Amino acid sequence: MLALSTAAALAAGAAPVASAAASASHATNWATHGQKVDCGIAMAVPGTEFDSGTMSPQNGLWPGLQCSAAGIPRPPQGVGDPFVQLGQGKTGRARIVDESQDDLVSGAPFEELAAGTAWKRDGIACAVRAASVRCVNSAGHGFRLSPGHVKLF
């Protein structure tokens, strides 16, 4: 009887540890708490999938990730609001672009992701914090973004 009670107590104690593990998301449009950073799948992000022989885009431009946050710097050229874009493949380096409207594939509402959530889709993975995100593609290119701050790598 004691062994059964001990096993039940251990199982009950293990449950919070399992639920504390980071959750995963594949949402098309998502945001940090309070929408400090908004991200979504964008169409036509350059530098994603290329033919290895000609280095030309295969079947046109591929979807990538596009994120925004208040106060990020504007690039020298462009009209509109600044966004960070990240493509999928080896040449898909993160870049800051100005756009007069977003280039998201869906008009769906932004799903708020909790701090600690891991977002993964289209060869890109992001770690979500309360007011920032760190995203990287399979080639190791990426960015860190929070209100007023952006770092490309």
PyMOL CGO cylinders between C-alpha atoms (Angstrom):
from pymol import cmd
from pymol.cgo import CYLINDER

trace = [
    CYLINDER, 0.00, 0.00, 0.00, 2.87, 2.36, 0.86, 0.3, 1, 1, 1, 1, 1, 1,
    CYLINDER, 2.87, 2.36, 0.86, 4.56, 1.63, -2.48, 0.3, 1, 1, 1, 1, 1, 1,
    CYLINDER, 4.56, 1.63, -2.48, 1.35, 2.52, -4.34, 0.3, 1, 1, 1, 1, 1, 1,
    CYLINDER, 1.35, 2.52, -4.34, 1.01, 5.81, -2.41, 0.3, 1, 1, 1, 1, 1, 1,
    CYLINDER, 1.01, 5.81, -2.41, 4.67, 6.66, -3.09, 0.3, 1, 1, 1, 1, 1, 1,
    CYLINDER, 4.67, 6.66, -3.09, 4.28, 5.91, -6.81, 0.3, 1, 1, 1, 1, 1, 1,
    CYLINDER, 4.28, 5.91, -6.81, 1.16, 8.08, -6.98, 0.3, 1, 1, 1, 1, 1, 1,
    CYLINDER, 1.16, 8.08, -6.98, 2.92, 10.93, -5.17, 0.3, 1, 1, 1, 1, 1, 1,
    CYLINDER, 2.92, 10.93, -5.17, 5.92, 10.70, -7.53, 0.3, 1, 1, 1, 1, 1, 1,
    CYLINDER, 5.92, 10.70, -7.53, 3.63, 10.67, -10.56, 0.3, 1, 1, 1, 1, 1, 1,
    CYLINDER, 3.63, 10.67, -10.56, 1.74, 13.70, -9.27, 0.3, 1, 1, 1, 1, 1, 1,
    CYLINDER, 1.74, 13.70, -9.27, 5.02, 15.50, -8.61, 0.3, 1, 1, 1, 1, 1, 1,
    CYLINDER, 5.02, 15.50, -8.61, 6.29, 14.72, -12.11, 0.3, 1, 1, 1, 1, 1, 1,
    CYLINDER, 6.29, 14.72, -12.11, 3.23, 16.20, -13.82, 0.3, 1, 1, 1, 1, 1, 1,
    CYLINDER, 3.23, 16.20, -13.82, 4.17, 19.87, -13.24, 0.3, 1, 1, 1, 1, 1, 1,
    CYLINDER, 4.17, 19.87, -13.24, 7.66, 19.24, -14.60, 0.3, 1, 1, 1, 1, 1, 1,
    CYLINDER, 7.66, 19.24, -14.60, 6.28, 17.76, -17.81, 0.3, 1, 1, 1, 1, 1, 1,
    CYLINDER, 6.28, 17.76, -17.81, 3.82, 20.62, -18.27, 0.3, 1, 1, 1, 1, 1, 1,
    CYLINDER, 3.82, 20.62, -18.27, 6.58, 23.18, -17.68, 0.3, 1, 1, 1, 1, 1, 1,
    CYLINDER, 6.58, 23.18, -17.68, 8.38, 22.01, -20.83, 0.3, 1, 1, 1, 1, 1, 1,
    CYLINDER, 8.38, 22.01, -20.83, 8.25, 24.46, -23.74, 0.3, 1, 1, 1, 1, 1, 1,
    CYLINDER, 8.25, 24.46, -23.74, 5.21, 24.11, -25.96, 0.3, 1, 1, 1, 1, 1, 1,
    CYLINDER, 5.21, 24.11, -25.96, 5.49, 24.13, -29.74, 0.3, 1, 1, 1, 1, 1, 1,
    CYLINDER, 5.49, 24.13, -29.74, 3.58, 26.13, -32.33, 0.3, 1, 1, 1, 1, 1, 1,
    CYLINDER, 3.58, 26.13, -32.33, 3.24, 26.09, -36.12, 0.3, 1, 1, 1, 1, 1, 1,
    CYLINDER, 3.24, 26.09, -36.12, 0.84, 29.08, -36.28, 0.3, 1, 1, 1, 1, 1, 1,
    CYLINDER, 0.84, 29.08, -36.28, 0.76, 31.08, -39.51, 0.3, 1, 1, 1, 1, 1, 1,
    CYLINDER, 0.76, 31.08, -39.51, 0.55, 34.43, -37.68, 0.3, 1, 1, 1, 1, 1, 1,
    CYLINDER, 0.55, 34.43, -37.68, 1.75, 34.76, -34.10, 0.3, 1, 1, 1, 1, 1, 1,
    CYLINDER, 1.75, 34.76, -34.10, 2.91, 37.32, -31.54, 0.3, 1, 1, 1, 1, 1, 1,
    CYLINDER, 2.91, 37.32, -31.54, 4.59, 37.62, -28.18, 0.3, 1, 1, 1, 1, 1, 1,
    CYLINDER, 4.59, 37.62, -28.18, 2.59, 38.61, -25.09, 0.3, 1, 1, 1, 1, 1, 1,
    CYLINDER, 2.59, 38.61, -25.09, 0.92, 41.97, -25.67, 0.3, 1, 1, 1, 1, 1, 1,
    CYLINDER, 0.92, 41.97, -25.67, 1.99, 41.84, -29.34, 0.3, 1, 1, 1, 1, 1, 1,
    CYLINDER, 1.99, 41.84, -29.34, 5.39, 43.37, -28.58, 0.3, 1, 1, 1, 1, 1, 1,
    CYLINDER, 5.39, 43.37, -28.58, 6.67, 41.39, -31.60, 0.3, 1, 1, 1, 1, 1, 1,
    CYLINDER, 6.67, 41.39, -31.60, 4.38, 40.21, -34.42, 0.3, 1, 1, 1, 1, 1, 1,
    CYLINDER, 4.38, 40.21, -34.42, 5.45, 37.50, -36.89, 0.3, 1, 1, 1, 1, 1, 1,
    CYLINDER, 5.45, 37.50, -36.89, 3.88, 35.63, -39.75, 0.3, 1, 1, 1, 1, 1, 1,
    CYLINDER, 3.88, 35.63, -39.75, 4.58, 33.53, -42.80, 0.3, 1, 1, 1, 1, 1, 1,
    CYLINDER, 4.58, 33.53, -42.80, 5.31, 35.89, -45.67, 0.3, 1, 1, 1, 1, 1, 1,
    CYLINDER, 5.31, 35.89, -45.67, 5.13, 35.08, -49.35, 0.3, 1, 1, 1, 1, 1, 1,
    CYLINDER, 5.13, 35.08, -49.35, 7.93, 35.92, -51.74, 0.3, 1, 1, 1, 1, 1, 1,
    CYLINDER, 7.93, 35.92, -51.74, 10.84, 36.18, -49.31, 0.3, 1, 1, 1, 1, 1, 1,
    CYLINDER, 10.84, 36.18, -49.31, 14.06, 36.27, -51.33, 0.3, 1, 1, 1, 1, 1, 1,
    CYLINDER, 14.06, 36.27, -51.33, 16.96, 33.97, -50.68, 0.3, 1, 1, 1, 1, 1, 1,
    CYLINDER, 16.96, 33.97, -50.68, 15.08, 30.84, -49.83, 0.3, 1, 1, 1, 1, 1, 1,
    CYLINDER, 15.08, 30.84, -49.83, 15.34, 27.82, -52.17, 0.3, 1, 1, 1, 1, 1, 1,
    CYLINDER, 15.34, 27.82, -52.17, 17.76, 27.96, -55.11, 0.3, 1, 1, 1, 1, 1, 1,
    CYLINDER, 17.76, 27.96, -55.11, 18.86, 25.60, -57.86, 0.3, 1, 1, 1, 1, 1, 1,
    CYLINDER, 18.86, 25.60, -57.86, 22.40, 24.48, -56.94, 0.3, 1, 1, 1, 1, 1, 1,
    CYLINDER, 22.40, 24.48, -56.94, 23.62, 24.73, -60.54, 0.3, 1, 1, 1, 1, 1, 1,
    CYLINDER, 23.62, 24.73, -60.54, 22.20, 28.09, -61.62, 0.3, 1, 1, 1, 1, 1, 1,
    CYLINDER, 22.20, 28.09, -61.62, 21.47, 29.63, -58.20, 0.3, 1, 1, 1, 1, 1, 1,
    CYLINDER, 21.47, 29.63, -58.20, 18.13, 30.84, -59.59, 0.3, 1, 1, 1, 1, 1, 1,
    CYLINDER, 18.13, 30.84, -59.59, 14.99, 30.61, -57.44, 0.3, 1, 1, 1, 1, 1, 1,
    CYLINDER, 14.99, 30.61, -57.44, 13.13, 27.34, -57.90, 0.3, 1, 1, 1, 1, 1, 1,
    CYLINDER, 13.13, 27.34, -57.90, 9.46, 27.89, -58.74, 0.3, 1, 1, 1, 1, 1, 1,
    CYLINDER, 9.46, 27.89, -58.74, 9.71, 31.57, -57.82, 0.3, 1, 1, 1, 1, 1, 1,
    CYLINDER, 9.71, 31.57, -57.82, 10.16, 32.97, -54.34, 0.3, 1, 1, 1, 1, 1, 1,
    CYLINDER, 10.16, 32.97, -54.34, 9.33, 30.82, -51.32, 0.3, 1, 1, 1, 1, 1, 1,
    CYLINDER, 9.33, 30.82, -51.32, 7.58, 31.65, -48.08, 0.3, 1, 1, 1, 1, 1, 1,
    CYLINDER, 7.58, 31.65, -48.08, 9.69, 32.81, -45.19, 0.3, 1, 1, 1, 1, 1, 1,
    CYLINDER, 9.69, 32.81, -45.19, 9.15, 34.62, -41.91, 0.3, 1, 1, 1, 1, 1, 1,
    CYLINDER, 9.15, 34.62, -41.91, 8.37, 38.32, -41.50, 0.3, 1, 1, 1, 1, 1, 1,
    CYLINDER, 8.37, 38.32, -41.50, 8.37, 40.03, -38.08, 0.3, 1, 1, 1, 1, 1, 1,
    CYLINDER, 8.37, 40.03, -38.08, 7.86, 43.55, -36.79, 0.3, 1, 1, 1, 1, 1, 1,
    CYLINDER, 7.86, 43.55, -36.79, 8.25, 45.45, -33.53, 0.3, 1, 1, 1, 1, 1, 1,
    CYLINDER, 8.25, 45.45, -33.53, 7.89, 49.11, -32.62, 0.3, 1, 1, 1, 1, 1, 1,
    CYLINDER, 7.89, 49.11, -32.62, 10.99, 51.24, -32.93, 0.3, 1, 1, 1, 1, 1, 1,
    CYLINDER, 10.99, 51.24, -32.93, 13.15, 49.04, -35.16, 0.3, 1, 1, 1, 1, 1, 1,
    CYLINDER, 13.15, 49.04, -35.16, 15.36, 50.97, -37.60, 0.3, 1, 1, 1, 1, 1, 1,
    CYLINDER, 15.36, 50.97, -37.60, 14.36, 51.62, -41.18, 0.3, 1, 1, 1, 1, 1, 1,
    CYLINDER, 14.36, 51.62, -41.18, 16.57, 50.58, -44.08, 0.3, 1, 1, 1, 1, 1, 1,
    CYLINDER, 16.57, 50.58, -44.08, 18.01, 53.41, -46.21, 0.3, 1, 1, 1, 1, 1, 1,
    CYLINDER, 18.01, 53.41, -46.21, 15.61, 52.69, -49.10, 0.3, 1, 1, 1, 1, 1, 1,
    CYLINDER, 15.61, 52.69, -49.10, 11.90, 51.92, -49.10, 0.3, 1, 1, 1, 1, 1, 1,
    CYLINDER, 11.90, 51.92, -49.10, 8.48, 53.22, -48.22, 0.3, 1, 1, 1, 1, 1, 1,
    CYLINDER, 8.48, 53.22, -48.22, 6.36, 52.00, -45.36, 0.3, 1, 1, 1, 1, 1, 1,
    CYLINDER, 6.36, 52.00, -45.36, 7.00, 50.19, -42.13, 0.3, 1, 1, 1, 1, 1, 1,
    CYLINDER, 7.00, 50.19, -42.13, 10.18, 48.28, -41.25, 0.3, 1, 1, 1, 1, 1, 1,
    CYLINDER, 10.18, 48.28, -41.25, 10.02, 44.47, -41.02, 0.3, 1, 1, 1, 1, 1, 1,
    CYLINDER, 10.02, 44.47, -41.02, 12.64, 41.78, -40.54, 0.3, 1, 1, 1, 1, 1, 1,
    CYLINDER, 12.64, 41.78, -40.54, 12.46, 38.98, -43.11, 0.3, 1, 1, 1, 1, 1, 1,
    CYLINDER, 12.46, 38.98, -43.11, 14.17, 35.59, -42.92, 0.3, 1, 1, 1, 1, 1, 1,
    CYLINDER, 14.17, 35.59, -42.92, 14.29, 33.09, -45.79, 0.3, 1, 1, 1, 1, 1, 1,
    CYLINDER, 14.29, 33.09, -45.79, 14.51, 29.33, -45.49, 0.3, 1, 1, 1, 1, 1, 1,
    CYLINDER, 14.51, 29.33, -45.49, 17.68, 28.23, -47.23, 0.3, 1, 1, 1, 1, 1, 1,
    CYLINDER, 17.68, 28.23, -47.23, 21.44, 28.77, -47.28, 0.3, 1, 1, 1, 1, 1, 1,
    CYLINDER, 21.44, 28.77, -47.28, 21.19, 32.22, -48.87, 0.3, 1, 1, 1, 1, 1, 1,
    CYLINDER, 21.19, 32.22, -48.87, 18.17, 33.20, -46.78, 0.3, 1, 1, 1, 1, 1, 1,
    CYLINDER, 18.17, 33.20, -46.78, 19.90, 35.76, -44.59, 0.3, 1, 1, 1, 1, 1, 1,
    CYLINDER, 19.90, 35.76, -44.59, 17.83, 37.98, -42.32, 0.3, 1, 1, 1, 1, 1, 1,
    CYLINDER, 17.83, 37.98, -42.32, 17.29, 41.50, -43.62, 0.3, 1, 1, 1, 1, 1, 1,
    CYLINDER, 17.29, 41.50, -43.62, 15.37, 44.62, -42.70, 0.3, 1, 1, 1, 1, 1, 1,
    CYLINDER, 15.37, 44.62, -42.70, 12.92, 45.80, -45.35, 0.3, 1, 1, 1, 1, 1, 1,
    CYLINDER, 12.92, 45.80, -45.35, 10.43, 48.65, -45.67, 0.3, 1, 1, 1, 1, 1, 1,
    CYLINDER, 10.43, 48.65, -45.67, 7.00, 47.71, -46.96, 0.3, 1, 1, 1, 1, 1, 1,
    CYLINDER, 7.00, 47.71, -46.96, 3.88, 49.76, -47.52, 0.3, 1, 1, 1, 1, 1, 1,
    CYLINDER, 3.88, 49.76, -47.52, 1.82, 46.74, -46.42, 0.3, 1, 1, 1, 1, 1, 1,
    CYLINDER, 1.82, 46.74, -46.42, 2.76, 43.41, -44.94, 0.3, 1, 1, 1, 1, 1, 1,
    CYLINDER, 2.76, 43.41, -44.94, 3.36, 40.47, -47.20, 0.3, 1, 1, 1, 1, 1, 1,
    CYLINDER, 3.36, 40.47, -47.20, 1.75, 37.81, -44.99, 0.3, 1, 1, 1, 1, 1, 1,
    CYLINDER, 1.75, 37.81, -44.99, 0.13, 34.78, -46.62, 0.3, 1, 1, 1, 1, 1, 1,
    CYLINDER, 0.13, 34.78, -46.62, -2.86, 34.91, -44.28, 0.3, 1, 1, 1, 1, 1, 1,
    CYLINDER, -2.86, 34.91, -44.28, -5.07, 37.58, -42.78, 0.3, 1, 1, 1, 1, 1, 1,
    CYLINDER, -5.07, 37.58, -42.78, -5.73, 35.34, -39.76, 0.3, 1, 1, 1, 1, 1, 1,
    CYLINDER, -5.73, 35.34, -39.76, -5.52, 36.99, -36.33, 0.3, 1, 1, 1, 1, 1, 1,
    CYLINDER, -5.52, 36.99, -36.33, -2.18, 36.77, -34.53, 0.3, 1, 1, 1, 1, 1, 1,
    CYLINDER, -2.18, 36.77, -34.53, -2.04, 33.90, -32.05, 0.3, 1, 1, 1, 1, 1, 1,
    CYLINDER, -2.04, 33.90, -32.05, -0.37, 35.02, -28.81, 0.3, 1, 1, 1, 1, 1, 1,
    CYLINDER, -0.37, 35.02, -28.81, 2.41, 32.60, -27.87, 0.3, 1, 1, 1, 1, 1, 1,
    CYLINDER, 2.41, 32.60, -27.87, 3.55, 32.26, -24.28, 0.3, 1, 1, 1, 1, 1, 1,
    CYLINDER, 3.55, 32.26, -24.28, 7.14, 32.90, -23.27, 0.3, 1, 1, 1, 1, 1, 1,
    CYLINDER, 7.14, 32.90, -23.27, 9.08, 29.67, -23.66, 0.3, 1, 1, 1, 1, 1, 1,
    CYLINDER, 9.08, 29.67, -23.66, 7.16, 28.54, -26.74, 0.3, 1, 1, 1, 1, 1, 1,
    CYLINDER, 7.16, 28.54, -26.74, 9.17, 27.13, -29.63, 0.3, 1, 1, 1, 1, 1, 1,
    CYLINDER, 9.17, 27.13, -29.63, 7.77, 28.09, -33.06, 0.3, 1, 1, 1, 1, 1, 1,
    CYLINDER, 7.77, 28.09, -33.06, 8.81, 26.00, -36.09, 0.3, 1, 1, 1, 1, 1, 1,
    CYLINDER, 8.81, 26.00, -36.09, 7.72, 26.10, -39.70, 0.3, 1, 1, 1, 1, 1, 1,
    CYLINDER, 7.72, 26.10, -39.70, 9.13, 26.15, -43.24, 0.3, 1, 1, 1, 1, 1, 1,
    CYLINDER, 9.13, 26.15, -43.24, 12.71, 25.46, -42.11, 0.3, 1, 1, 1, 1, 1, 1,
    CYLINDER, 12.71, 25.46, -42.11, 12.74, 28.31, -39.58, 0.3, 1, 1, 1, 1, 1, 1,
    CYLINDER, 12.74, 28.31, -39.58, 12.66, 27.98, -35.78, 0.3, 1, 1, 1, 1, 1, 1,
    CYLINDER, 12.66, 27.98, -35.78, 12.02, 30.71, -33.20, 0.3, 1, 1, 1, 1, 1, 1,
    CYLINDER, 12.02, 30.71, -33.20, 12.37, 30.88, -29.43, 0.3, 1, 1, 1, 1, 1, 1,
    CYLINDER, 12.37, 30.88, -29.43, 9.64, 33.11, -28.00, 0.3, 1, 1, 1, 1, 1, 1,
    CYLINDER, 9.64, 33.11, -28.00, 10.22, 35.21, -24.88, 0.3, 1, 1, 1, 1, 1, 1,
    CYLINDER, 10.22, 35.21, -24.88, 7.81, 37.61, -23.17, 0.3, 1, 1, 1, 1, 1, 1,
    CYLINDER, 7.81, 37.61, -23.17, 8.77, 40.61, -25.36, 0.3, 1, 1, 1, 1, 1, 1,
    CYLINDER, 8.77, 40.61, -25.36, 11.32, 39.26, -27.86, 0.3, 1, 1, 1, 1, 1, 1,
    CYLINDER, 11.32, 39.26, -27.86, 12.00, 36.47, -30.35, 0.3, 1, 1, 1, 1, 1, 1,
    CYLINDER, 12.00, 36.47, -30.35, 15.14, 34.78, -31.66, 0.3, 1, 1, 1, 1, 1, 1,
    CYLINDER, 15.14, 34.78, -31.66, 14.69, 33.09, -35.02, 0.3, 1, 1, 1, 1, 1, 1,
    CYLINDER, 14.69, 33.09, -35.02, 17.11, 31.02, -37.09, 0.3, 1, 1, 1, 1, 1, 1,
    CYLINDER, 17.11, 31.02, -37.09, 16.91, 29.05, -40.34, 0.3, 1, 1, 1, 1, 1, 1,
    CYLINDER, 16.91, 29.05, -40.34, 18.56, 25.72, -41.14, 0.3, 1, 1, 1, 1, 1, 1,
    CYLINDER, 18.56, 25.72, -41.14, 21.69, 27.49, -42.43, 0.3, 1, 1, 1, 1, 1, 1,
    CYLINDER, 21.69, 27.49, -42.43, 22.18, 29.29, -39.10, 0.3, 1, 1, 1, 1, 1, 1,
    CYLINDER, 22.18, 29.29, -39.10, 21.13, 32.73, -40.36, 0.3, 1, 1, 1, 1, 1, 1,
    CYLINDER, 21.13, 32.73, -40.36, 18.70, 34.64, -38.20, 0.3, 1, 1, 1, 1, 1, 1,
    CYLINDER, 18.70, 34.64, -38.20, 17.81, 37.55, -35.97, 0.3, 1, 1, 1, 1, 1, 1,
    CYLINDER, 17.81, 37.55, -35.97, 16.87, 38.69, -32.48, 0.3, 1, 1, 1, 1, 1, 1,
    CYLINDER, 16.87, 38.69, -32.48, 14.01, 41.18, -32.31, 0.3, 1, 1, 1, 1, 1, 1,
    CYLINDER, 14.01, 41.18, -32.31, 12.37, 43.16, -29.52, 0.3, 1, 1, 1, 1, 1, 1,
    CYLINDER, 12.37, 43.16, -29.52, 10.80, 46.63, -29.42, 0.3, 1, 1, 1, 1, 1, 1,
    CYLINDER, 10.80, 46.63, -29.42, 13.49, 49.12, -30.41, 0.3, 1, 1, 1, 1, 1, 1,
    CYLINDER, 13.49, 49.12, -30.41, 16.17, 46.47, -31.02, 0.3, 1, 1, 1, 1, 1, 1,
    CYLINDER, 16.17, 46.47, -31.02, 17.13, 44.16, -33.85, 0.3, 1, 1, 1, 1, 1, 1,
    CYLINDER, 17.13, 44.16, -33.85, 20.26, 42.08, -34.36, 0.3, 1, 1, 1, 1, 1, 1,
    CYLINDER, 20.26, 42.08, -34.36, 20.84, 40.19, -37.61, 0.3, 1, 1, 1, 1, 1, 1,
    CYLINDER, 20.84, 40.19, -37.61, 23.25, 37.24, -37.73, 0.3, 1, 1, 1, 1, 1, 1,
]
cmd.load_cgo(trace, "trace")
